Amino acid sequence: MKPILLQGHERSITQIKYNREGDLLFSVAKDTVANVWYSVNGERLGTYNGHTGAVWCVDCDWDTKNVLTGSADNSCRLWDCETGKQLALLNTNSAVRTCGFDFSGNIIMFSTDKQMGYQCYLNFFDLRDPQQIEDNQPYLSIPCNDAKITSAVWGPLGEFVNAGHENGEINQFSAKSGEILKKAKEHSRQINDIQTSVDLTMFISASKDNTAKLFDSTSLEHIKTFKTERPVNSAAISPIMDHVVMGGGQEAMEVTTTSTRIGKFEARFFHAAYEEEFGRVKGHFGPINCVAFHPDGKSYSSGGEDGYVRIHYFDPQYFDFELEA
């Protein structure tokens, strides 16, 4: 089946996210808009307008009521998913790099960049307390002195957040006390993306050191490593099979000097247990910035530096990949 091409952004895609049921796909890019699409046919449902800078991250809560976006305009915004109305605006001192709802949808976390003399912070807000939103006062704010957070996800039960840093470290921060519960340093360079498995027991980290690694969410035990010969921008775990998909490419600034064939802009499939690559899917005219599996495991999406989001369908039983552009 031919991939569905979603053309709703003018600049490169920064993140894509399915909701829990998988009927909606959210995409954000460096062009200030957040889009929401029907994943089944690629029809655009609407946009969330309000940001004035590149949007770095997006998340949707468990029952698809609210959407959270974080942007380089120094704000994190909460939207009503259905109407596109802005429910809350949280101003920060620097760009918001990563954001997420916990399992209940009541508590949000987001991290800010270390820039313009400001520290990198991991902030926690309780949406049940309107006073926190009004005063822009998080109930917990954790400073990260060493290296800034580049990607973060909630652990199971919403007790802690696993955060990847630009020096390759992964830290587990308690959402109650703010202390570092565990540390892992398996990557040698910046972590670009962290995504959890569907049951939240594992997560996969994608790094500039040309690898993606699988970890246990609670113990931060390193389980598997998937090696490639170029930086990995994003990786996702299949919800139904022992498979992971990875997207990457060279640095954006080196892309113009190579042809698409050498540029290797395919999504790559690895077996999660054997760490072996078994499939590649071509498509993007530039590095893949983010990948995501549909919650039913029968399709996946990728967002590229070329500004397109592509939804690819396959039968996971046979993995009869159509390697067409």
Secondary structure as GFF3:
##gff-version 3
##sequence-region A 1 325
A	DSSP	beta_strand	4	6	.	.	.	ID=ss1
A	DSSP	beta_strand	13	18	.	.	.	ID=ss2
A	DSSP	beta_strand	24	29	.	.	.	ID=ss3
A	DSSP	beta_strand	34	38	.	.	.	ID=ss4
A	DSSP	beta_strand	44	48	.	.	.	ID=ss5
A	DSSP	beta_strand	55	60	.	.	.	ID=ss6
A	DSSP	beta_strand	66	71	.	.	.	ID=ss7
A	DSSP	beta_strand	75	80	.	.	.	ID=ss8
A	DSSP	beta_strand	86	91	.	.	.	ID=ss9
A	DSSP	beta_strand	96	101	.	.	.	ID=ss10
A	DSSP	beta_strand	107	112	.	.	.	ID=ss11
A	DSSP	beta_strand	120	126	.	.	.	ID=ss12
A	DSSP	alpha_helix	130	135	.	.	.	ID=ss13
A	DSSP	beta_strand	140	144	.	.	.	ID=ss14
A	DSSP	beta_strand	149	154	.	.	.	ID=ss15
A	DSSP	three_ten_helix	156	158	.	.	.	ID=ss16
A	DSSP	beta_strand	160	165	.	.	.	ID=ss17
A	DSSP	beta_strand	170	174	.	.	.	ID=ss18
A	DSSP	beta_strand	180	184	.	.	.	ID=ss19
A	DSSP	beta_strand	191	196	.	.	.	ID=ss20
A	DSSP	beta_strand	202	207	.	.	.	ID=ss21
A	DSSP	beta_strand	211	216	.	.	.	ID=ss22
A	DSSP	beta_strand	222	227	.	.	.	ID=ss23
A	DSSP	beta_strand	232	237	.	.	.	ID=ss24
A	DSSP	beta_strand	243	248	.	.	.	ID=ss25
A	DSSP	three_ten_helix	252	257	.	.	.	ID=ss26
A	DSSP	alpha_helix	260	263	.	.	.	ID=ss27
A	DSSP	beta_strand	267	271	.	.	.	ID=ss28
A	DSSP	beta_strand	277	281	.	.	.	ID=ss29
A	DSSP	beta_strand	288	293	.	.	.	ID=ss30
A	DSSP	beta_strand	299	304	.	.	.	ID=ss31
A	DSSP	beta_strand	309	313	.	.	.	ID=ss32
###
